[in-house]
């Protein structure tokens, strides 16, 4: 694989076929129901593909192991606006709520999709009676979502891309099962309009040239971010934490990474209350949920004059391929530089 090719960007559209329940692990006291995400988060899509890789016996499943170097970076399946098809980006309102703004018409919506409470029953198979009823929030009206995954080409790129393409073909033909009760027919999504785009070094350098003109950089989180420092989850992304993520993106995607120095200072930010986010591997190990910086948050940084070209190249890689903080392969910390 040529060092001029950085990654492959795979995009498509996910369309709901029936109700989708994506539990957040939180209980809504007012609705007396478990809460659900309004669209599939990257970690849920990554998990669903992981099971497919495992069932197919593909070696790429080893990249899912703890401490393994990730090669697939699944992004949150951001919703499309039902009116004009524009992608809905999360924004923080003056009232400190997370809302969603259409990137076409700029309309701001309170909710990314239509959700309602679904009542289900559990069957006691020994007694042959319904043992209890439970209530779960879910996406119950037809909705369409962005599908996006970045395939890193730095190591075993051709093999990993071939494995993903094989599973994507299966998903195109059979749909994607995701969320609660997906083994019983719920949570079916159809994958449509699949396309592949090669991300080259020239693409990254062209974006880096645009960013180089900015002394002040405003970063918007398109997904929640998990940023740690000395084992503690942070609620603000300060300059040194941002710079660490910029360098980390370059280390992961550049063939010939060389360390560089830059001074970045946080000068303004807009965010709201952080919240817990659970992960299956942490749950199985008996650990606590991570504390996430909310999606839609913005952080504005001042970059010193004379910052090296390598900084802006790395920033372009962070925006296009990677993410701020930890668990970027699960869609966390996806950004856009405004």
ZAKE-413318 format. One record per residue (C-alpha): residue number from 1; chain; x, y, z; residue in one letter. Coordinates in pm, 1 decimal, padded with zeros to 6 digits. Layout:
N
+-----+--------+----------+----------+----------+--------+
| num | chaine |     east |    north |       up | residu |
+-----+--------+----------+----------+----------+--------+
| NUM |      A |        X |        Y |        Z |      a |
...
+-----+--------+----------+----------+----------+--------+
# end
This chain:
338
+-----+--------+----------+----------+----------+--------+
| num | chaine |     east |    north |       up | residu |
+-----+--------+----------+----------+----------+--------+
|   1 |      A |  00000.0 |  00000.0 |  00000.0 |      x |
|   2 |      A |  00144.3 |  00337.5 | -00102.5 |      x |
|   3 |      A |  00245.1 |  00576.1 |  00174.9 |      x |
|   4 |      A |  00062.4 |  00845.6 | -00021.9 |      x |
|   5 |      A | -00267.5 |  00675.9 |  00069.1 |      x |
|   6 |      A | -00368.2 |  00749.6 |  00426.6 |      x |
|   7 |      A | -00708.2 |  00584.5 |  00470.0 |      x |
|   8 |      A | -01032.1 |  00483.1 |  00303.5 |      x |
|   9 |      A | -01351.2 |  00665.1 |  00400.3 |      x |
|  10 |      A | -01657.6 |  00439.9 |  00371.6 |      x |
|  11 |      A | -01994.0 |  00617.1 |  00379.6 |      x |
|  12 |      A | -02354.9 |  00523.1 |  00329.4 |      x |
|  13 |      A | -02704.5 |  00561.3 |  00469.1 |      x |
|  14 |      A | -02872.7 |  00356.2 |  00740.8 |      x |
|  15 |      A | -03252.9 |  00338.6 |  00719.4 |      x |
|  16 |      A | -03467.1 |  00200.7 |  01001.8 |      x |
|  17 |      A | -03682.8 | -00100.5 |  00914.9 |      x |
|  18 |      A | -03854.6 | -00129.2 |  01254.1 |      x |
|  19 |      A | -03820.6 | -00001.2 |  01609.8 |      x |
|  20 |      A | -03464.1 |  00051.0 |  01733.7 |      x |
|  21 |      A | -03382.3 |  00056.3 |  02104.5 |      x |
|  22 |      A | -03033.8 |  00180.6 |  02191.5 |      x |
|  23 |      A | -03021.7 |  00187.6 |  02569.4 |      x |
|  24 |      A | -02810.2 |  00453.2 |  02739.0 |      x |
|  25 |      A | -02821.0 |  00265.5 |  03069.4 |      x |
|  26 |      A | -03011.1 |  00553.3 |  03234.6 |      x |
|  27 |      A | -03365.1 |  00542.4 |  03372.6 |      x |
|  28 |      A | -03613.2 |  00822.3 |  03297.1 |      x |
|  29 |      A | -03815.8 |  00866.0 |  03614.0 |      x |
|  30 |      A | -04077.8 |  01080.6 |  03444.3 |      x |
|  31 |      A | -04147.1 |  00829.6 |  03165.4 |      x |
|  32 |      A | -04079.4 |  00528.9 |  03389.2 |      x |
|  33 |      A | -03864.0 |  00381.5 |  03114.4 |      x |
|  34 |      A | -03502.8 |  00314.8 |  03020.6 |      x |
|  35 |      A | -03365.2 |  00588.0 |  02795.7 |      x |
|  36 |      A | -03245.7 |  00532.4 |  02439.8 |      x |
|  37 |      A | -03004.2 |  00715.4 |  02213.0 |      x |
|  38 |      A | -03171.2 |  00911.5 |  01934.2 |      x |
|  39 |      A | -02937.4 |  00758.5 |  01674.9 |      x |
|  40 |      A | -02684.5 |  00472.5 |  01667.5 |      x |
|  41 |      A | -02359.7 |  00570.8 |  01841.0 |      x |
|  42 |      A | -02031.5 |  00459.8 |  01688.1 |      x |
|  43 |      A | -01965.3 |  00214.3 |  01968.7 |      x |
|  44 |      A | -02291.2 |  00026.5 |  01893.8 |      x |
|  45 |      A | -02211.6 |  00003.3 |  01521.9 |      x |
|  46 |      A | -01855.5 | -00107.5 |  01598.8 |      x |
|  47 |      A | -01990.5 | -00377.3 |  01829.7 |      x |
|  48 |      A | -02240.9 | -00502.6 |  01571.4 |      x |
|  49 |      A | -01965.4 | -00532.7 |  01309.7 |      x |
|  50 |      A | -01742.0 | -00701.6 |  01564.6 |      x |
|  51 |      A | -01991.6 | -00984.3 |  01605.1 |      x |
|  52 |      A | -02006.7 | -01021.4 |  01226.0 |      x |
|  53 |      A | -01625.6 | -01035.1 |  01199.3 |      x |
|  54 |      A | -01623.6 | -01295.8 |  01476.5 |      x |
|  55 |      A | -01892.8 | -01508.7 |  01311.0 |      x |
|  56 |      A | -01704.9 | -01496.9 |  00979.9 |      x |
|  57 |      A | -01377.1 | -01595.5 |  01147.0 |      x |
|  58 |      A | -01192.5 | -01293.5 |  01006.1 |      x |
|  59 |      A | -00851.6 | -01203.6 |  01158.7 |      x |
|  60 |      A | -00952.5 | -00835.7 |  01178.1 |      x |
|  61 |      A | -01140.9 | -00924.0 |  01497.4 |      x |
|  62 |      A | -00803.3 | -00926.0 |  01676.2 |      x |
|  63 |      A | -00793.5 | -00545.7 |  01639.6 |      x |
|  64 |      A | -01090.2 | -00536.4 |  01879.9 |      x |
|  65 |      A | -00884.1 | -00681.6 |  02163.3 |      x |
|  66 |      A | -00787.7 | -00463.5 |  02459.2 |      x |
|  67 |      A | -00468.3 | -00265.6 |  02387.1 |      x |
|  68 |      A | -00472.0 | -00371.1 |  02018.9 |      x |
|  69 |      A | -00404.1 | -00098.3 |  01762.8 |      x |
|  70 |      A | -00737.5 | -00006.0 |  01601.4 |      x |
|  71 |      A | -00770.8 | -00003.9 |  01223.3 |      x |
|  72 |      A | -01140.6 |  00079.5 |  01188.6 |      x |
|  73 |      A | -01278.7 |  00409.3 |  01317.3 |      x |
|  74 |      A | -01659.2 |  00391.7 |  01330.3 |      x |
|  75 |      A | -01837.2 |  00727.5 |  01359.4 |      x |
|  76 |      A | -02171.4 |  00809.1 |  01520.7 |      x |
|  77 |      A | -02459.1 |  00758.0 |  01276.3 |      x |
|  78 |      A | -02567.9 |  01122.4 |  01278.8 |      x |
|  79 |      A | -02930.0 |  01167.1 |  01162.6 |      x |
|  80 |      A | -03046.3 |  01323.4 |  00838.0 |      x |
|  81 |      A | -03302.4 |  01604.6 |  00852.1 |      x |
|  82 |      A | -03638.0 |  01466.2 |  00736.6 |      x |
|  83 |      A | -03711.8 |  01781.5 |  00534.1 |      x |
|  84 |      A | -03404.7 |  01836.3 |  00317.9 |      x |
|  85 |      A | -03166.3 |  01551.9 |  00397.8 |      x |
|  86 |      A | -02904.8 |  01771.0 |  00565.8 |      x |
|  87 |      A | -02696.3 |  01610.3 |  00840.2 |      x |
|  88 |      A | -02797.4 |  01717.8 |  01191.2 |      x |
|  89 |      A | -02496.3 |  01836.2 |  01392.4 |      x |
|  90 |      A | -02522.5 |  01859.0 |  01773.4 |      x |
|  91 |      A | -02513.3 |  02212.7 |  01916.6 |      x |
|  92 |      A | -02530.4 |  02355.9 |  02269.0 |      x |
|  93 |      A | -02809.9 |  02612.1 |  02309.0 |      x |
|  94 |      A | -02786.4 |  02916.9 |  02538.7 |      x |
|  95 |      A | -03004.5 |  02721.2 |  02782.7 |      x |
|  96 |      A | -02728.7 |  02457.1 |  02795.7 |      x |
|  97 |      A | -02927.8 |  02187.9 |  02615.3 |      x |
|  98 |      A | -02791.4 |  01964.6 |  02340.0 |      x |
|  99 |      A | -02993.9 |  02036.9 |  02025.7 |      x |
| 100 |      A | -02934.9 |  01951.9 |  01658.2 |      x |
| 101 |      A | -02883.1 |  02188.9 |  01365.8 |      x |
| 102 |      A | -02938.7 |  02094.5 |  01002.3 |      x |
| 103 |      A | -02630.3 |  02172.1 |  00795.2 |      x |
| 104 |      A | -02847.2 |  02257.9 |  00492.6 |      x |
| 105 |      A | -03133.4 |  02478.5 |  00615.0 |      x |
| 106 |      A | -02980.6 |  02561.5 |  00959.2 |      x |
| 107 |      A | -03304.9 |  02473.8 |  01140.5 |      x |
| 108 |      A | -03243.1 |  02377.5 |  01503.9 |      x |
| 109 |      A | -03431.4 |  02074.7 |  01635.8 |      x |
| 110 |      A | -03470.4 |  01969.8 |  01997.3 |      x |
| 111 |      A | -03456.0 |  01598.4 |  01916.1 |      x |
| 112 |      A | -03261.0 |  01412.5 |  01644.9 |      x |
| 113 |      A | -03533.5 |  01152.2 |  01583.8 |      x |
| 114 |      A | -03880.2 |  01053.6 |  01701.7 |      x |
| 115 |      A | -03873.1 |  00835.9 |  02012.3 |      x |
| 116 |      A | -04151.9 |  00686.9 |  02220.2 |      x |
| 117 |      A | -04184.5 |  00437.2 |  02506.2 |      x |
| 118 |      A | -04216.8 |  00070.7 |  02408.7 |      x |
| 119 |      A | -04372.4 | -00170.6 |  02658.5 |      x |
| 120 |      A | -04239.1 | -00525.4 |  02651.6 |      x |
| 121 |      A | -04299.6 | -00841.5 |  02853.0 |      x |
| 122 |      A | -04072.7 | -01111.3 |  02988.4 |      x |
| 123 |      A | -04186.9 | -01472.4 |  02985.3 |      x |
| 124 |      A | -04118.3 | -01709.3 |  03274.0 |      x |
| 125 |      A | -04052.3 | -02023.3 |  03069.2 |      x |
| 126 |      A | -04065.8 | -02252.9 |  03373.5 |      x |
| 127 |      A | -04413.9 | -02138.6 |  03477.5 |      x |
| 128 |      A | -04537.4 | -02046.7 |  03131.1 |      x |
| 129 |      A | -04658.5 | -01703.1 |  03241.8 |      x |
| 130 |      A | -04556.0 | -01342.2 |  03194.7 |      x |
| 131 |      A | -04323.9 | -01266.8 |  03484.5 |      x |
| 132 |      A | -04297.8 | -00891.3 |  03442.7 |      x |
| 133 |      A | -04339.2 | -00596.1 |  03207.9 |      x |
| 134 |      A | -04072.1 | -00337.7 |  03129.0 |      x |
| 135 |      A | -04064.3 | -00007.6 |  02947.2 |      x |
| 136 |      A | -03791.3 |  00099.3 |  02708.7 |      x |
| 137 |      A | -03760.9 |  00417.8 |  02504.4 |      x |
| 138 |      A | -03682.3 |  00360.4 |  02137.1 |      x |
| 139 |      A | -03679.7 |  00510.4 |  01787.0 |      x |
| 140 |      A | -04025.9 |  00420.8 |  01659.1 |      x |
| 141 |      A | -04067.5 |  00627.2 |  01340.6 |      x |
| 142 |      A | -03882.1 |  00587.5 |  01013.0 |      x |
| 143 |      A | -03544.9 |  00763.5 |  01022.7 |      x |
| 144 |      A | -03226.2 |  00782.0 |  00818.1 |      x |
| 145 |      A | -02872.8 |  00806.9 |  00952.2 |      x |
| 146 |      A | -02522.9 |  00867.1 |  00820.1 |      x |
| 147 |      A | -02300.3 |  00559.0 |  00809.2 |      x |
| 148 |      A | -01928.9 |  00635.7 |  00822.3 |      x |
| 149 |      A | -01617.5 |  00434.4 |  00899.5 |      x |
| 150 |      A | -01250.9 |  00518.1 |  00838.0 |      x |
| 151 |      A | -01015.8 |  00233.3 |  00743.1 |      x |
| 152 |      A | -00653.9 |  00299.4 |  00835.0 |      x |
| 153 |      A | -00410.3 |  00186.3 |  00565.4 |      x |
| 154 |      A | -00087.5 |  00221.7 |  00762.4 |      x |
| 155 |      A | -00069.5 | -00146.0 |  00860.5 |      x |
| 156 |      A | -00224.2 | -00446.0 |  00677.3 |      x |
| 157 |      A | -00450.3 | -00198.7 |  00501.5 |      x |
| 158 |      A | -00546.1 | -00415.9 |  00204.2 |      x |
| 159 |      A | -00638.3 | -00715.8 |  00421.6 |      x |
| 160 |      A | -00843.0 | -00507.4 |  00664.5 |      x |
| 161 |      A | -01024.9 | -00325.7 |  00386.2 |      x |
| 162 |      A | -01106.6 | -00657.6 |  00217.2 |      x |
| 163 |      A | -01248.1 | -00794.5 |  00544.7 |      x |
| 164 |      A | -01466.2 | -00488.5 |  00596.0 |      x |
| 165 |      A | -01589.2 | -00496.9 |  00236.6 |      x |
| 166 |      A | -01690.3 | -00861.9 |  00271.8 |      x |
| 167 |      A | -01896.7 | -00787.9 |  00582.9 |      x |
| 168 |      A | -02042.8 | -00471.7 |  00427.5 |      x |
| 169 |      A | -02166.9 | -00679.4 |  00133.9 |      x |
| 170 |      A | -02339.9 | -00910.4 |  00380.3 |      x |
| 171 |      A | -02494.9 | -00611.5 |  00559.9 |      x |
| 172 |      A | -02614.7 | -00461.2 |  00231.4 |      x |
| 173 |      A | -02795.4 | -00785.3 |  00151.4 |      x |
| 174 |      A | -02923.2 | -00873.4 |  00498.4 |      x |
| 175 |      A | -02935.7 | -00548.7 |  00695.9 |      x |
| 176 |      A | -02768.5 | -00458.7 |  01024.2 |      x |
| 177 |      A | -02908.1 | -00579.3 |  01357.4 |      x |
| 178 |      A | -02836.1 | -00339.9 |  01641.3 |      x |
| 179 |      A | -02955.9 | -00253.5 |  01990.9 |      x |
| 180 |      A | -03173.9 | -00439.1 |  02240.1 |      x |
| 181 |      A | -03375.9 | -00740.2 |  02120.1 |      x |
| 182 |      A | -03188.5 | -00734.4 |  01789.3 |      x |
| 183 |      A | -03161.8 | -01115.4 |  01815.9 |      x |
| 184 |      A | -03542.2 | -01127.5 |  01818.8 |      x |
| 185 |      A | -03601.3 | -00919.0 |  01507.1 |      x |
| 186 |      A | -03593.7 | -00563.4 |  01641.8 |      x |
| 187 |      A | -03333.6 | -00300.3 |  01558.9 |      x |
| 188 |      A | -03309.3 | -00368.2 |  01185.4 |      x |
| 189 |      A | -03131.5 | -00111.0 |  00968.8 |      x |
| 190 |      A | -03089.2 | -00122.3 |  00591.8 |      x |
| 191 |      A | -02753.7 | -00003.0 |  00454.7 |      x |
| 192 |      A | -02784.6 |  00193.9 |  00130.4 |      x |
| 193 |      A | -02577.1 |  00415.0 | -00103.0 |      x |
| 194 |      A | -02245.8 |  00264.5 |  00003.4 |      x |
| 195 |      A | -01938.2 |  00439.7 | -00135.7 |      x |
| 196 |      A | -01560.0 |  00429.7 | -00087.4 |      x |
| 197 |      A | -01326.4 |  00729.5 | -00103.8 |      x |
| 198 |      A | -00949.0 |  00714.4 | -00081.7 |      x |
| 199 |      A | -00800.2 |  00974.0 |  00153.6 |      x |
| 200 |      A | -00457.2 |  01070.6 |  00021.9 |      x |
| 201 |      A | -00170.6 |  01269.2 |  00164.7 |      x |
| 202 |      A | -00262.5 |  01549.3 | -00079.1 |      x |
| 203 |      A | -00616.8 |  01561.8 |  00063.4 |      x |
| 204 |      A | -00476.9 |  01604.3 |  00413.4 |      x |
| 205 |      A | -00221.4 |  01865.8 |  00307.8 |      x |
| 206 |      A | -00487.0 |  02066.5 |  00122.5 |      x |
| 207 |      A | -00696.1 |  02083.1 |  00441.6 |      x |
| 208 |      A | -00383.2 |  02160.3 |  00646.0 |      x |
| 209 |      A | -00313.8 |  02460.0 |  00421.3 |      x |
| 210 |      A | -00664.0 |  02594.4 |  00497.1 |      x |
| 211 |      A | -00616.0 |  02544.2 |  00870.6 |      x |
| 212 |      A | -00273.8 |  02712.2 |  00864.7 |      x |
| 213 |      A | -00445.3 |  03046.6 |  00803.9 |      x |
| 214 |      A | -00623.5 |  03021.1 |  01140.1 |      x |
| 215 |      A | -00453.7 |  03167.2 |  01444.9 |      x |
| 216 |      A | -00765.7 |  03087.8 |  01644.7 |      x |
| 217 |      A | -00915.1 |  02740.9 |  01606.2 |      x |
| 218 |      A | -01273.4 |  02662.3 |  01706.1 |      x |
| 219 |      A | -01344.1 |  02292.3 |  01743.9 |      x |
| 220 |      A | -01695.9 |  02144.5 |  01765.1 |      x |
| 221 |      A | -01755.2 |  01796.7 |  01906.1 |      x |
| 222 |      A | -01979.3 |  01596.0 |  01672.8 |      x |
| 223 |      A | -01981.8 |  01316.9 |  01928.5 |      x |
| 224 |      A | -01918.8 |  01295.9 |  02300.0 |      x |
| 225 |      A | -01551.6 |  01291.3 |  02397.9 |      x |
| 226 |      A | -01371.1 |  01092.9 |  02665.4 |      x |
| 227 |      A | -01055.2 |  01272.7 |  02769.6 |      x |
| 228 |      A | -00840.3 |  01144.9 |  03054.2 |      x |
| 229 |      A | -00548.0 |  01289.4 |  03242.7 |      x |
| 230 |      A | -00368.7 |  01084.2 |  03507.2 |      x |
| 231 |      A | -00658.9 |  00838.5 |  03521.6 |      x |
| 232 |      A | -00924.4 |  01107.4 |  03570.1 |      x |
| 233 |      A | -01197.8 |  01192.1 |  03319.0 |      x |
| 234 |      A | -01185.0 |  01561.4 |  03227.3 |      x |
| 235 |      A | -01484.5 |  01787.6 |  03164.0 |      x |
| 236 |      A | -01285.3 |  02051.1 |  02970.1 |      x |
| 237 |      A | -01034.4 |  01994.9 |  02689.8 |      x |
| 238 |      A | -00744.5 |  02225.5 |  02769.5 |      x |
| 239 |      A | -00469.5 |  02315.7 |  02525.6 |      x |
| 240 |      A | -00228.3 |  02040.8 |  02630.3 |      x |
| 241 |      A | -00502.9 |  01776.4 |  02607.9 |      x |
| 242 |      A | -00599.8 |  01899.7 |  02261.5 |      x |
| 243 |      A | -00236.9 |  01895.4 |  02148.0 |      x |
| 244 |      A | -00198.7 |  01537.2 |  02277.5 |      x |
| 245 |      A | -00495.4 |  01430.4 |  02061.3 |      x |
| 246 |      A | -00354.5 |  01612.2 |  01757.4 |      x |
| 247 |      A | -00024.2 |  01427.7 |  01795.8 |      x |
| 248 |      A | -00200.3 |  01097.9 |  01859.4 |      x |
| 249 |      A | -00390.7 |  01126.8 |  01531.2 |      x |
| 250 |      A | -00061.1 |  01178.8 |  01345.4 |      x |
| 251 |      A |  00100.9 |  00881.5 |  01521.4 |      x |
| 252 |      A | -00187.5 |  00655.2 |  01421.8 |      x |
| 253 |      A | -00218.7 |  00754.9 |  01055.8 |      x |
| 254 |      A |  00117.9 |  00894.1 |  00940.9 |      x |
| 255 |      A |  00368.7 |  00646.7 |  00799.4 |      x |
| 256 |      A |  00663.4 |  00867.3 |  00894.1 |      x |
| 257 |      A |  00552.1 |  01043.0 |  01214.5 |      x |
| 258 |      A |  00805.6 |  01276.0 |  01375.1 |      x |
| 259 |      A |  00744.5 |  01452.2 |  01703.7 |      x |
| 260 |      A |  00688.3 |  01827.6 |  01695.7 |      x |
| 261 |      A |  00639.9 |  02113.7 |  01939.1 |      x |
| 262 |      A |  00354.9 |  02364.1 |  01945.0 |      x |
| 263 |      A |  00188.8 |  02587.5 |  02200.3 |      x |
| 264 |      A | -00190.4 |  02574.7 |  02215.7 |      x |
| 265 |      A | -00397.7 |  02767.9 |  02469.8 |      x |
| 266 |      A | -00768.3 |  02727.5 |  02547.7 |      x |
| 267 |      A | -00929.6 |  03072.8 |  02534.8 |      x |
| 268 |      A | -01303.8 |  02995.4 |  02532.5 |      x |
| 269 |      A | -01548.0 |  02705.9 |  02548.0 |      x |
| 270 |      A | -01919.3 |  02627.5 |  02552.3 |      x |
| 271 |      A | -02032.0 |  02300.3 |  02705.2 |      x |
| 272 |      A | -02288.6 |  02157.8 |  02943.4 |      x |
| 273 |      A | -02306.3 |  01898.8 |  03217.7 |      x |
| 274 |      A | -02097.2 |  01585.9 |  03149.7 |      x |
| 275 |      A | -02263.7 |  01244.7 |  03174.0 |      x |
| 276 |      A | -02168.2 |  00877.1 |  03209.1 |      x |
| 277 |      A | -02117.0 |  00653.1 |  02906.1 |      x |
| 278 |      A | -02092.2 |  00276.9 |  02944.8 |      x |
| 279 |      A | -01882.2 |  00031.0 |  02743.8 |      x |
| 280 |      A | -01922.6 | -00345.4 |  02733.6 |      x |
| 281 |      A | -01557.6 | -00423.2 |  02808.0 |      x |
| 282 |      A | -01564.7 | -00197.7 |  03115.0 |      x |
| 283 |      A | -01895.0 | -00348.1 |  03231.0 |      x |
| 284 |      A | -01764.7 | -00703.9 |  03196.1 |      x |
| 285 |      A | -01455.0 | -00611.0 |  03397.6 |      x |
| 286 |      A | -01669.4 | -00462.5 |  03671.7 |      x |
| 287 |      A | -01551.6 | -00106.9 |  03608.4 |      x |
| 288 |      A | -01742.1 |  00218.5 |  03626.4 |      x |
| 289 |      A | -01882.4 |  00409.9 |  03326.9 |      x |
| 290 |      A | -01666.2 |  00677.7 |  03168.7 |      x |
| 291 |      A | -01758.6 |  01045.1 |  03212.7 |      x |
| 292 |      A | -01801.7 |  01209.6 |  02873.4 |      x |
| 293 |      A | -01781.2 |  01569.6 |  02754.2 |      x |
| 294 |      A | -02114.6 |  01632.8 |  02575.0 |      x |
| 295 |      A | -02145.2 |  01635.5 |  02197.6 |      x |
| 296 |      A | -02210.1 |  01981.4 |  02056.6 |      x |
| 297 |      A | -01954.0 |  02138.8 |  02291.0 |      x |
| 298 |      A | -01714.6 |  02389.1 |  02134.3 |      x |
| 299 |      A | -01358.8 |  02470.3 |  02237.6 |      x |
| 300 |      A | -01162.5 |  02765.5 |  02101.7 |      x |
| 301 |      A | -00782.2 |  02759.7 |  02102.2 |      x |
| 302 |      A | -00510.4 |  03013.3 |  02030.4 |      x |
| 303 |      A | -00219.5 |  02864.0 |  01836.8 |      x |
| 304 |      A |  00120.3 |  03027.4 |  01870.9 |      x |
| 305 |      A |  00263.8 |  03203.9 |  01568.4 |      x |
| 306 |      A |  00509.6 |  02991.5 |  01381.7 |      x |
| 307 |      A |  00352.9 |  02658.3 |  01475.1 |      x |
| 308 |      A |  00516.8 |  02392.5 |  01253.7 |      x |
| 309 |      A |  00350.0 |  02259.6 |  00941.1 |      x |
| 310 |      A |  00338.2 |  01917.5 |  01107.9 |      x |
| 311 |      A |  00086.5 |  02053.7 |  01361.0 |      x |
| 312 |      A | -00163.0 |  02152.8 |  01093.8 |      x |
| 313 |      A | -00116.0 |  01826.3 |  00904.3 |      x |
| 314 |      A | -00185.9 |  01639.1 |  01226.4 |      x |
| 315 |      A | -00489.5 |  01859.4 |  01295.6 |      x |
| 316 |      A | -00626.1 |  01778.3 |  00950.3 |      x |
| 317 |      A | -00581.5 |  01407.1 |  01025.2 |      x |
| 318 |      A | -00757.5 |  01449.3 |  01358.2 |      x |
| 319 |      A | -01056.3 |  01613.4 |  01190.9 |      x |
| 320 |      A | -01083.6 |  01377.7 |  00892.4 |      x |
| 321 |      A | -00990.5 |  01040.7 |  01039.5 |      x |
| 322 |      A | -00942.7 |  01029.1 |  01415.6 |      x |
| 323 |      A | -01096.3 |  01198.4 |  01718.8 |      x |
| 324 |      A | -01016.4 |  01380.7 |  02042.3 |      x |
| 325 |      A | -00941.2 |  01172.3 |  02349.2 |      x |
| 326 |      A | -00991.2 |  00801.9 |  02404.1 |      x |
| 327 |      A | -01199.0 |  00543.9 |  02214.3 |      x |
| 328 |      A | -01180.9 |  00723.7 |  01880.8 |      x |
| 329 |      A | -01239.2 |  00388.9 |  01707.9 |      x |
| 330 |      A | -01581.3 |  00382.1 |  01878.0 |      x |
| 331 |      A | -01671.9 |  00721.5 |  01734.4 |      x |
| 332 |      A | -01583.5 |  00926.8 |  02040.0 |      x |
| 333 |      A | -01435.0 |  01272.5 |  02000.8 |      x |
| 334 |      A | -01524.4 |  01326.6 |  01634.3 |      x |
| 335 |      A | -01469.2 |  01694.5 |  01552.2 |      x |
| 336 |      A | -01509.2 |  01959.5 |  01288.9 |      x |
| 337 |      A | -01293.5 |  02273.6 |  01282.7 |      x |
| 338 |      A | -01521.2 |  02570.4 |  01221.6 |      x |
+-----+--------+----------+----------+----------+--------+
# end
